[in-house]
Amino acid sequence: MKNRVRVLRVEQNWSQAELAEQLNVSRQTVNAIETEKYDPSLPLAFKIGRLFGKPIEEIFFPEDGEAPG
C-alpha cells in the first residue's frame, strides 16, 4: 500500500520521532510506514488520519492506484 505520510509529516515540519510520539508508536514504525515496508493497522491508520485532519483515503491508497490530489 502506498501512502503520503512522509509528505504530510514534512508539511508539518515534524521529525519522525515527533510524529511517532504523537501516534504513541516507535520512530522505527513511522519510518517503516513511510518507506512502505509496513502497513499500519486500521486503528493506527485512522489515528494518522485524525492527526493530519484527512480521511484515510487521502493518505493511503492501493499500489496500483494514483495518489489522491
Backbone as CSV, one residue per row, in Angstrom:
resi,resn,N_x,N_y,N_z,CA_x,CA_y,CA_z,C_x,C_y,C_z
1,MET,0.834,-1.176,0.000,0.000,0.000,0.000,0.885,1.248,0.000
2,LYS,0.554,2.165,-0.860,1.276,3.442,-0.935,0.674,4.409,0.089
3,ASN,1.455,5.442,0.432,0.914,6.428,1.373,1.624,7.769,1.217
4,ARG,1.010,8.779,1.825,1.535,10.147,1.780,2.003,10.613,3.158
5,VAL,2.303,9.679,4.048,2.646,10.044,5.429,3.874,10.949,5.476
6,ARG,4.921,10.606,4.734,6.137,11.425,4.776,5.855,12.856,4.311
7,VAL,5.134,12.983,3.213,4.809,14.310,2.673,4.036,15.125,3.712
8,LEU,3.040,14.513,4.321,2.228,15.223,5.312,3.051,15.580,6.546
9,ARG,3.936,14.676,6.961,4.782,14.949,8.128,5.717,16.125,7.854
10,VAL,6.344,16.128,6.675,7.269,17.207,6.316,6.529,18.544,6.227
11,GLU,5.293,18.521,5.709,4.492,19.756,5.638,4.266,20.352,7.025
12,GLN,4.233,19.504,8.049,4.032,19.966,9.433,5.359,20.295,10.130
13,ASN,6.476,20.067,9.419,7.806,20.256,9.995,8.030,19.393,11.227
14,TRP,7.524,18.170,11.175,7.714,17.211,12.268,8.790,16.226,11.887
15,SER,9.598,15.829,12.863,10.542,14.728,12.653,9.770,13.418,12.761
16,GLN,10.411,12.340,12.348,9.771,11.038,12.517,9.525,10.767,14.002
17,ALA,10.462,11.177,14.845,10.310,10.953,16.286,9.121,11.737,16.840
18,GLU,8.937,12.968,16.371,7.804,13.775,16.844,6.480,13.159,16.427
19,LEU,6.396,12.689,15.183,5.176,12.034,14.724,4.942,10.753,15.517
20,ALA,5.991,9.985,15.723,5.875,8.735,16.484,5.334,8.991,17.877
21,GLU,5.825,10.041,18.519,5.366,10.369,19.875,3.874,10.700,19.874
22,GLN,3.427,11.447,18.892,2.007,11.817,18.812,1.114,10.603,18.539
23,LEU,1.675,9.606,17.829,0.908,8.410,17.497,1.084,7.294,18.528
24,ASN,2.009,7.513,19.479,2.312,6.514,20.503,2.861,5.225,19.874
25,VAL,3.761,5.399,18.896,4.460,4.281,18.261,5.950,4.632,18.234
26,SER,6.780,3.703,17.805,8.218,3.977,17.727,8.552,4.759,16.456
27,ARG,9.704,5.412,16.478,10.175,6.109,15.285,10.399,5.110,14.161
28,GLN,10.838,3.901,14.512,11.052,2.866,13.509,9.746,2.490,12.810
29,THR,8.643,2.506,13.553,7.336,2.216,12.949,6.977,3.297,11.935
30,VAL,7.191,4.550,12.302,6.911,5.654,11.369,7.776,5.505,10.126
31,ASN,9.054,5.185,10.314,9.946,5.000,9.173,9.463,3.865,8.284
32,ALA,9.052,2.760,8.872,8.585,1.615,8.093,7.312,1.947,7.316
33,ILE,6.420,2.730,7.911,5.203,3.152,7.205,5.576,4.058,6.034
34,GLU,6.451,5.040,6.299,6.835,5.985,5.247,7.546,5.307,4.080
35,THR,8.333,4.290,4.363,9.069,3.605,3.298,8.264,2.438,2.716
36,GLU,7.008,2.341,3.146,6.045,1.361,2.636,6.494,-0.078,2.865
37,LYS,7.218,-0.285,3.976,7.621,-1.635,4.374,6.640,-2.209,5.388
38,TYR,5.736,-1.366,5.864,4.779,-1.782,6.883,3.472,-1.042,6.644
39,ASP,2.376,-1.791,6.604,1.051,-1.183,6.505,0.485,-1.074,7.917
40,PRO,0.075,0.112,8.334,-0.431,0.260,9.697,-1.752,-0.475,9.879
41,SER,-2.036,-0.794,11.130,-3.338,-1.372,11.456,-4.416,-0.337,11.140
42,LEU,-5.629,-0.788,11.019,-6.733,0.140,10.739,-6.870,1.196,11.840
43,PRO,-6.825,0.807,13.130,-6.893,1.852,14.168,-5.763,2.879,14.052
44,LEU,-4.549,2.430,13.727,-3.429,3.365,13.573,-3.632,4.239,12.340
45,ALA,-4.143,3.677,11.259,-4.412,4.472,10.054,-5.423,5.577,10.361
46,PHE,-6.469,5.248,11.121,-7.453,6.270,11.491,-6.831,7.332,12.392
47,LYS,-5.945,6.909,13.290,-5.269,7.859,14.177,-4.402,8.819,13.358
48,ILE,-3.715,8.281,12.356,-2.901,9.116,11.460,-3.808,10.100,10.717
49,GLY,-4.930,9.610,10.222,-5.878,10.477,9.525,-6.376,11.612,10.401
50,ARG,-6.752,11.280,11.626,-7.235,12.323,12.563,-6.147,13.342,12.846
51,LEU,-4.921,12.862,13.042,-3.810,13.766,13.358,-3.575,14.773,12.238
52,PHE,-3.669,14.310,10.991,-3.447,15.198,9.847,-4.730,15.857,9.355
53,GLY,-5.869,15.520,9.959,-7.138,16.126,9.567,-7.601,15.706,8.186
54,LYS,-7.310,14.450,7.828,-7.679,13.955,6.495,-8.286,12.567,6.616
55,PRO,-9.206,12.225,5.714,-9.707,10.845,5.702,-8.577,9.910,5.259
56,ILE,-8.617,8.679,5.730,-7.517,7.758,5.405,-7.374,7.529,3.907
57,GLU,-8.459,7.695,3.159,-8.380,7.508,1.703,-7.496,8.550,1.037
58,GLU,-7.254,9.679,1.710,-6.373,10.709,1.166,-4.916,10.482,1.572
59,ILE,-4.691,9.527,2.455,-3.335,9.248,2.942,-2.818,7.914,2.415
60,PHE,-3.686,6.913,2.407,-3.312,5.561,1.990,-4.093,5.175,0.735
61,PHE,-3.416,4.494,-0.190,-4.076,4.099,-1.427,-3.392,2.855,-1.995
62,PRO,-4.104,2.082,-2.813,-3.528,0.855,-3.374,-2.304,1.139,-4.242
63,GLU,-1.421,0.177,-4.320,-0.203,0.338,-5.116,-0.496,0.612,-6.574
64,ASP,-1.604,0.046,-7.087,-1.927,0.266,-8.499,-2.797,1.506,-8.706
65,GLY,-3.113,2.196,-7.613,-3.918,3.411,-7.714,-3.056,4.643,-7.775
66,GLU,-3.698,5.750,-8.051,-2.987,7.022,-8.101,-3.106,7.716,-6.763
67,ALA,-2.077,8.474,-6.437,-2.106,9.263,-5.210,-3.205,10.294,-5.319
68,PRO,-3.988,10.458,-4.254,-5.056,11.467,-4.296,-4.487,12.874,-4.332
69,GLY,-5.229,13.774,-4.952,-4.975,15.193,-5.012,-3.598,15.580,-4.740
